[in-house]
Amino acid sequence: MFQALWLWIKAHIWITIGVVIGFVLFWRVFGGGSSAAPAQGQVSTTVDPTVVQAGLQQQAMQASIQASAAHDQAAVQVASDTNATNVALAQIAAQLQTYQTTTNATIANKQLDVQSTIAQSANTLQAALSAQQNATSTQIAAMQAHTNDLLAGQAVQIAQISATSQQQQAAAAAASATAQAQAAAQAQAAQAQAAAQAASANSGFRICFITTACTKAAGLPDDCFELTMLRKLRDDFVVLLPEGKAEIAEYYATAPAIVAAINARDDAELIWRSIYHNNIELMARMVSDGDYADAADLYRIMFAALKSYLPDPKCELAA
């Protein structure tokens, strides 16, 4: 208890001094008496106004001093709080500046990463497009070259057929001088025609004389791709045309004689292989791709040219 009282007195020293002085003055005025006894043994009860006034002034001074001290202490506390606040604000401002700098650096790095990624993606896409364009150009060039080769081969084949036709006409003219050879060729043609008619009557036009001869010369079986496609051309397209059945009938009436005439030649195998590579393969691919009309037109051209191999073109067998 005494320690707490002592701490309070230290904290309020001016108040304590004022209380002590007031207590002394009060004691002097009201309770302490005078050092000289009143005259004739009487106690004096008179209060000195000067002493009271001095006590009051002393108390006012003490109150003023206490107020000034309290004001100064409050000012010091406010200044201290202001300084602490300024320090805290400065620290916060520094932290904000650091955070802003870090954030700006991070954003800049992210922007660089995004720009780099976009650039890499653009380069990759451009490279892919360039590669695709190059591949497409190469394919187009290859297709164009293949088409040119086909056209060139067709032109050569037509020229060969024309030359062969002229040779055949000359051979036919020479062969006509030999009646025995002509009679044998006609007999063979008649036998082939009879076989074709019998086959067409029994199998519904299932034999492909010229294509079979070509594939046989190329070493292919009867169920090869080329024979299958040309039979498909005949059964799925030509026979459905208004003049289709007539064309097929003419083919089966004439083709055996053409085959017999070519087989009677020394270069028969060379002729069949040439027809196979220049016509049969191309027509089979056309049919496989669904180009029936062009394949049929090419077959008509080929068949018309092959009629030149007959011993006498004027003696074509009737349908």
DOMARRO-801693 format. One record per residue (C-alpha): residue number from 1; residue in one letter; x, z, y. Coordinates in Angstrom, 2 decimals, decimal comma. Each point is the difference from the previous one (the first is absolute). Layout:
! DOMARRO-801693
REC  nr rest       x       z       y
REC NUM    A       X       Z       Y
...
END
This chain:
! DOMARRO-801693
REC  nr rest       x       z       y
REC   1    M    0,00    0,00    0,00
REC   2    F    2,79    0,93    2,45
REC   3    Q    1,82   -3,23   -0,87
REC   4    A   -3,10   -2,07    0,77
REC   5    L   -0,42    1,92    3,29
REC   6    W    3,63   -0,65    0,87
REC   7    L   -0,40   -3,76   -0,74
REC   8    W   -3,10   -0,10    2,21
REC   9    I    1,87    1,77    2,85
REC  10    K    2,88   -2,51   -0,28
REC  11    A   -2,41   -2,89    0,08
REC  12    H   -1,88    1,46    3,05
REC  13    I    2,83    1,68    1,88
REC  14    W   -1,44   -0,56    3,49
REC  15    I   -3,39    1,35   -1,00
REC  16    T    1,70    3,05   -1,49
REC  17    I    2,04    0,62    3,21
REC  18    G   -3,15   -0,37    2,11
REC  19    V   -1,88    2,52   -2,17
REC  20    V    2,87    2,51    0,21
REC  21    I    0,24   -0,29    3,79
REC  22    G   -3,77    0,31    0,38
REC  23    F   -0,04    3,02   -2,25
REC  24    V    2,81    1,66    2,05
REC  25    L   -1,80   -0,69    3,27
REC  26    F   -3,25    1,31   -1,41
REC  27    W    1,74    3,14   -1,18
REC  28    R    1,67    0,49    3,36
REC  29    V   -3,25   -0,38    1,84
REC  30    F   -2,49    1,75   -2,21
REC  31    G    1,75    2,22   -2,46
REC  32    G    3,58    0,64    0,92
REC  33    G   -0,57    2,13    3,19
REC  34    S    2,60    0,45    2,77
REC  35    S    3,44    1,42   -0,42
REC  36    A   -0,73    2,43    2,89
REC  37    A   -2,84    2,39   -0,50
REC  38    P   -2,81   -0,15    2,54
REC  39    A    0,04    2,41    2,70
REC  40    Q   -1,61    3,36   -0,48
REC  41    G   -0,34   -0,57   -3,81
REC  42    Q   -2,60   -2,88    0,22
REC  43    V    0,15   -3,19   -2,10
REC  44    S    0,02   -3,18    2,08
REC  45    T   -2,46   -2,65   -1,11
REC  46    T    0,91   -2,60    2,61
REC  47    V    0,96   -3,55   -1,32
REC  48    D    2,70   -1,79    1,89
REC  49    P   -1,37   -3,50    0,93
REC  50    T    3,47   -1,39    0,29
REC  51    V    0,78    0,86   -3,61
REC  52    V   -3,25   -1,51   -1,19
REC  53    Q    0,64   -3,14    1,99
REC  54    A    3,50   -0,24   -1,38
REC  55    G   -1,31    0,41   -3,54
REC  56    L   -2,57   -2,69    0,51
REC  57    Q    2,61   -2,33    1,43
REC  58    Q    2,26    0,74   -2,92
REC  59    Q   -2,79   -0,82   -2,44
REC  60    A   -0,80   -3,24    1,87
REC  61    M    3,67   -0,95   -0,11
REC  62    Q    0,16    0,73   -3,69
REC  63    A   -3,12   -2,07   -0,62
REC  64    S    1,48   -2,86    2,06
REC  65    I    3,29    0,26   -1,92
REC  66    Q   -1,87    0,01   -3,30
REC  67    A   -2,07   -3,01    1,06
REC  68    S    3,12   -1,85    1,12
REC  69    A    1,74    0,87   -3,25
REC  70    A   -3,02   -1,12   -2,01
REC  71    H   -0,16   -3,23    2,01
REC  72    D    3,73   -0,60   -0,51
REC  73    Q   -0,34    0,75   -3,70
REC  74    A   -2,95   -2,38   -0,27
REC  75    A    1,95   -2,66    1,90
REC  76    V    2,96    0,48   -2,34
REC  77    Q   -2,33   -0,24   -2,99
REC  78    V   -1,63   -3,15    1,39
REC  79    A    3,40   -1,54    0,73
REC  80    S    1,15    0,89   -3,50
REC  81    D   -3,17   -1,47   -1,51
REC  82    T    0,37   -3,10    2,17
REC  83    N    3,60   -0,46   -1,09
REC  84    A   -0,97    0,42   -3,64
REC  85    T   -2,83   -2,45    0,45
REC  86    N    2,32   -2,51    1,68
REC  87    V    2,52    0,40   -2,79
REC  88    A   -2,72   -0,48   -2,61
REC  89    L   -1,34   -3,05    1,86
REC  90    A    3,53   -1,42    0,25
REC  91    Q    0,48    0,52   -3,74
REC  92    I   -3,33   -1,63   -0,72
REC  93    A    0,86   -2,91    2,31
REC  94    A    3,36   -0,40   -1,76
REC  95    Q   -1,71    0,07   -3,38
REC  96    L   -2,55   -2,55    1,20
REC  97    Q    2,79   -2,23    1,31
REC  98    T    1,85    0,28   -3,30
REC  99    Y   -3,20   -0,74   -1,94
REC 100    Q   -0,75   -2,97    2,26
REC 101    T    3,52   -1,35   -0,46
REC 102    T   -0,22    0,43   -3,77
REC 103    T   -3,46   -1,58   -0,06
REC 104    N    1,16   -2,98    2,08
REC 105    A    2,98   -0,49   -2,29
REC 106    T   -2,22    0,18   -3,08
REC 107    I   -2,48   -2,49    1,48
REC 108    A    2,84   -2,35    0,93
REC 109    N    1,40    0,20   -3,54
REC 110    K   -3,46   -0,62   -1,48
REC 111    Q   -0,47   -3,00    2,28
REC 112    L    3,35   -1,39   -1,08
REC 113    D   -0,92    0,53   -3,66
REC 114    V   -3,38   -1,70    0,48
REC 115    Q    1,59   -2,91    1,87
REC 116    S    2,64   -0,34   -2,72
REC 117    T   -2,65    0,08   -2,72
REC 118    I   -2,10   -2,61    1,82
REC 119    A    3,06   -2,20    0,48
REC 120    Q    0,95    0,30   -3,67
REC 121    S   -3,57   -0,77   -1,09
REC 122    A   -0,13   -3,00    2,31
REC 123    N    3,31   -1,28   -1,33
REC 124    T   -1,13    0,50   -3,59
REC 125    L   -3,30   -1,76    0,66
REC 126    Q    1,75   -2,85    1,78
REC 127    A    2,43   -0,38   -2,89
REC 128    A   -2,87    0,00   -2,50
REC 129    L   -1,89   -2,60    2,03
REC 130    S    3,10   -2,15    0,29
REC 131    A    0,61    0,26   -3,74
REC 132    Q   -3,63   -0,88   -0,71
REC 133    Q    0,16   -2,95    2,39
REC 134    N    3,21   -1,19   -1,63
REC 135    A   -1,53    0,37   -3,46
REC 136    T   -3,14   -1,85    1,12
REC 137    S    2,06   -2,76    1,57
REC 138    T    2,04   -0,28   -3,18
REC 139    Q   -3,15   -0,21   -2,12
REC 140    I   -1,52   -2,61    2,29
REC 141    A    3,21   -2,01   -0,10
REC 142    A    0,10    0,27   -3,80
REC 143    M   -3,63   -1,07   -0,27
REC 144    Q    0,63   -2,90    2,36
REC 145    A    3,05   -1,03   -1,98
REC 146    H   -1,98    0,26   -3,24
REC 147    T   -2,79   -2,11    1,51
REC 148    N    2,53   -2,56    1,17
REC 149    D    1,52   -0,05   -3,47
REC 150    L   -3,44   -0,54   -1,52
REC 151    L   -0,77   -2,79    2,43
REC 152    A    3,39   -1,56   -0,59
REC 153    G   -0,46    0,32   -3,77
REC 154    Q   -3,45   -1,56    0,29
REC 155    A    1,39   -2,88    2,01
REC 156    V    2,78   -0,48   -2,54
REC 157    Q   -2,51    0,24   -2,84
REC 158    I   -2,24   -2,60    1,63
REC 159    A    3,00   -2,25    0,52
REC 160    Q    1,05    0,53   -3,61
REC 161    I   -3,52   -0,73   -1,20
REC 162    S   -0,06   -3,17    2,10
REC 163    A    3,39   -1,08   -1,30
REC 164    T   -0,98    0,89   -3,53
REC 165    S   -3,23   -1,93    0,44
REC 166    Q    1,92   -3,08    1,04
REC 167    Q    2,35    0,46   -2,93
REC 168    Q   -2,93    0,46   -2,31
REC 169    Q   -1,65   -3,15    1,28
REC 170    A    3,23   -1,91   -0,62
REC 171    A    0,30    1,56   -3,44
REC 172    A   -3,63   -0,77   -0,71
REC 173    A    0,59   -3,61    1,03
REC 174    A    3,01   -0,16   -2,33
REC 175    A   -1,90    1,77   -2,76
REC 176    S   -2,88   -2,42    0,28
REC 177    A    2,32   -2,68   -1,36
REC 178    T    0,18    1,96   -3,22
REC 179    A   -3,48   -0,03   -1,47
REC 180    Q    0,92    2,33   -2,81
REC 181    A    1,18    2,77    2,37
REC 182    Q   -3,08   -0,44    2,17
REC 183    A   -2,30    0,12   -3,00
REC 184    A    1,70    3,15   -1,24
REC 185    A   -0,37    1,67    3,43
REC 186    Q   -3,65   -0,98    0,17
REC 187    A   -0,61    1,32   -3,48
REC 188    Q    1,68    3,28    0,90
REC 189    A   -2,06    0,23    3,17
REC 190    A   -3,18   -0,69   -1,95
REC 191    Q    0,88    2,74   -2,46
REC 192    A    0,72    2,43    2,86
REC 193    Q   -3,25   -0,96    1,70
REC 194    A   -1,95    0,59   -3,18
REC 195    A    1,69    3,37   -0,41
REC 196    A   -0,80    0,88    3,61
REC 197    Q   -3,63   -0,98   -0,38
REC 198    A   -0,28    2,03   -3,16
REC 199    A    1,64    2,97    1,67
REC 200    S   -2,21   -0,25    3,06
REC 201    A   -3,09   -0,20   -2,15
REC 202    N    1,01    2,96   -2,14
REC 203    S    1,75    2,30    2,47
REC 204    G   -1,61   -0,69    3,38
REC 205    F    3,08   -1,57    1,62
REC 206    R    2,46    2,72   -1,08
REC 207    I    3,08   -2,30   -0,38
REC 208    C    2,27   -0,72    3,00
REC 209    F    2,00   -3,00   -1,20
REC 210    I    2,34   -0,54    2,96
REC 211    T    0,55    3,69    0,76
REC 212    T    0,56    0,71   -3,71
REC 213    A    2,62   -2,74   -0,19
REC 214    C    1,77    1,40    3,11
REC 215    T    0,01    3,61   -1,21
REC 216    K    1,12   -1,09   -3,46
REC 217    A    2,97   -1,81    1,56
REC 218    A    0,75    3,20    1,98
REC 219    G   -0,07    2,05   -3,22
REC 220    L   -3,15    1,98    0,88
REC 221    P   -2,78    1,08   -2,40
REC 222    D   -3,62   -1,18    0,08
REC 223    D   -1,15    3,21    1,68
REC 224    C    2,60   -0,07    2,80
REC 225    F   -0,82    0,74    3,64
REC 226    E   -0,11   -3,65    1,09
REC 227    L   -2,39   -1,14   -2,72
REC 228    T   -2,22    3,03    0,56
REC 229    M   -0,23   -0,64    3,76
REC 230    L   -0,73   -3,75   -0,31
REC 231    R   -2,66    0,65   -2,63
REC 232    K   -1,46    2,52    2,45
REC 233    L    0,06   -2,71    2,70
REC 234    R   -1,91   -2,35   -2,29
REC 235    D   -2,54    2,51   -1,34
REC 236    D   -0,59    2,10    3,14
REC 237    F    0,19   -2,65    2,72
REC 238    V    0,13   -3,70   -0,93
REC 239    V   -2,81    0,11   -2,53
REC 240    L   -2,28    1,58    2,65
REC 241    L    0,51   -2,87    2,47
REC 242    P   -2,68   -2,70    0,21
REC 243    E    2,52   -2,57   -1,32
REC 244    G    1,91    2,53   -2,09
REC 245    K   -1,29   -0,88   -3,43
REC 246    A    0,64   -3,70    0,66
REC 247    E    3,59    0,75    1,05
REC 248    I    0,59    2,08   -3,12
REC 249    A   -1,50   -2,72   -2,20
REC 250    E    2,29   -2,59    1,62
REC 251    Y    2,99    2,28   -0,53
REC 252    Y   -0,75    0,46   -3,71
REC 253    A   -0,54   -3,73   -0,38
REC 254    T    3,25   -0,98    1,76
REC 255    A    2,45    2,89   -0,43
REC 256    P    0,73   -0,61   -3,73
REC 257    A    1,07   -3,58    0,75
REC 258    I    2,26    1,20    2,86
REC 259    V    1,59    2,62   -2,27
REC 260    A    0,54   -2,57   -2,73
REC 261    A    1,55   -2,49    2,45
REC 262    I    2,44    2,59    1,39
REC 263    N    0,89    1,34   -3,45
REC 264    A    0,94   -3,56   -1,03
REC 265    R    2,74    0,00    2,66
REC 266    D    3,57    1,13   -0,56
REC 267    D   -0,13    2,23    3,14
REC 268    A   -3,32    1,60   -0,94
REC 269    E    1,36    3,57    0,03
REC 270    L    1,61   -0,52    3,42
REC 271    I   -3,31   -1,34    1,39
REC 272    W   -2,01    2,93   -1,39
REC 273    R    2,45    2,56    1,42
REC 274    S   -0,06   -1,71    3,40
REC 275    I   -3,81    0,07    0,06
REC 276    Y    0,06    3,66   -1,10
REC 277    H    2,41    1,18    2,73
REC 278    N   -1,43   -2,16    2,81
REC 279    N   -3,73    0,27   -0,75
REC 280    I   -1,14    2,31   -2,78
REC 281    E    1,81    3,13    1,28
REC 282    L   -1,27   -0,54    3,55
REC 283    M   -3,61   -0,57   -1,09
REC 284    A    0,08    3,09   -2,24
REC 285    R    1,14    2,16    2,94
REC 286    M   -2,74   -1,51    2,18
REC 287    V   -2,67    0,91   -2,55
REC 288    S    1,46    3,49   -0,38
REC 289    D   -0,27    0,43    3,80
REC 290    G   -3,60   -1,26   -0,03
REC 291    D    0,79   -3,35    1,64
REC 292    Y   -2,10   -2,04   -2,44
REC 293    A   -0,86   -2,92    2,30
REC 294    D    3,61   -0,87    0,89
REC 295    A    1,04    0,40   -3,64
REC 296    A   -2,74   -2,41   -1,08
REC 297    D    1,03   -2,54    2,66
REC 298    L    3,63    0,17   -1,11
REC 299    Y   -1,04   -0,47   -3,63
REC 300    R   -2,01   -3,12    0,96
REC 301    I    3,05   -1,45    1,80
REC 302    M    2,24    0,74   -2,97
REC 303    F   -2,50   -1,46   -2,50
REC 304    A   -0,44   -3,18    2,06
REC 305    A    3,78   -0,48    0,13
REC 306    L    0,39    0,59   -3,75
REC 307    K   -2,40   -2,86   -0,74
REC 308    S    2,88   -2,32    0,90
REC 309    Y    1,61    0,93   -3,34
REC 310    L   -2,79   -1,76   -1,91
REC 311    P    1,13   -3,22   -1,73
REC 312    D   -2,49   -1,99    2,05
REC 313    P   -1,65    1,81    2,99
REC 314    K   -2,91   -2,40   -0,19
REC 315    C   -0,81    1,14   -3,49
REC 316    E   -0,92    3,60    0,82
REC 317    L   -2,36    1,47   -2,52
REC 318    A   -3,54    0,48    1,23
REC 319    A   -1,38    3,50    0,41
END
